[in-house]
């Protein structure tokens, strides 16, 4: 299994949880805006820190597991984790706190 396949599974689950949270939320607009802001911040931080860590030699990727697209030195697959994390955690937050406490 390569990173793209793993990311597809992770992002699909995260998207489903986020959609379930949106469906349950009374404040869909605020949830979408807050999640979008979180995604942008996390993607920018990933862009900066992944490039720094790869450039300094802290880690590297086996080339055969990547699809070849990079943003600077960071493979595009690295950006799925902050996106999925923000979607998953936002959805779980709404689902777990209960409808009446939103």
N, C-alpha and C positions, 0 to 999 in steps of 0.2 A: 504494500500500500504506500502510495506517495503522499506528500503533504497536501496536494490539491484534493485528493479523495478524502483524506482525514478532515480537512477544512470544510468540505461540502457537507459531511455528516454533522459536524459541530455547528455549522451555520444554520443548517436546516432545523436542528433541534432548538437552537437559540431563537430563530425566527418564529417557530411555532409557539414557544413559551411567551415571547413578546406579544404575539398576536392574541394569545389567550389573555394576557394581562390587559391589553388594549380593550378587548371585548368586555372584560369585567370592570374596567375603570370608569368612574364617573367623570374623570378629568382627562380625556383622551388627548386633547390638544396640549395640555401642560406636560403630559407624559412623553409625547412625541418630541416636544421642544427640549425637555430636559435630557432625553436620551440622545437626541441629535447633538446637543452641546457636548455631552460626555463622549460621544463617538469622535467628534472632531478633536477634542483635547487629547484623547487617548491615541488617535492616529498621528497627530503631530508629535507627541512624546515618543511614540514608537519609531517614527521616522528619524528623529534626532538620536535617540539612544541606541537604536539598532545599528545605525551607521557608525556611530562612535565606537561601539563595542566590536563590530566587525573590523573596522579600520585598525583598531588597537590589537587585534589578534586574539581577543578573548574567546571567540568561537567562530566556527565556519560550518558550512553545510555541504553535504555530499551532493555534487552537481546532478547526479542521476535522479534524485528525489524531487527536484525543483522543475518548474515549467520554463524557467529562463528569464522571466520578466523581473526586473529589479527597479527599485526607486533608490537611486544612489547605489550603495552596496547592499541594501536590505532587499531580500527576495520578497516578491509580492505576497507570498504565502504568509509571511509574518504579520501582515495587516489584518488577517482574518481573526486572530485572537482578540485584539481589542474590540473589534466590531462585534464579534460573537459574545464576548464577555459583557459588553454594555447592553446588548439586547437581552441576553439571558438574565442578568441581574435585575434589570428594570422590570422584566416580566415577572420574575419570581417575587420581587418586592411587592408588587400589586397583588399577586395571587396569595401570598402568605400573610399579608397584614389584614386581609379581610375587607369586604366591600364597605362595611359601615364605618370604617376608620379612615377612609381616604379623605 
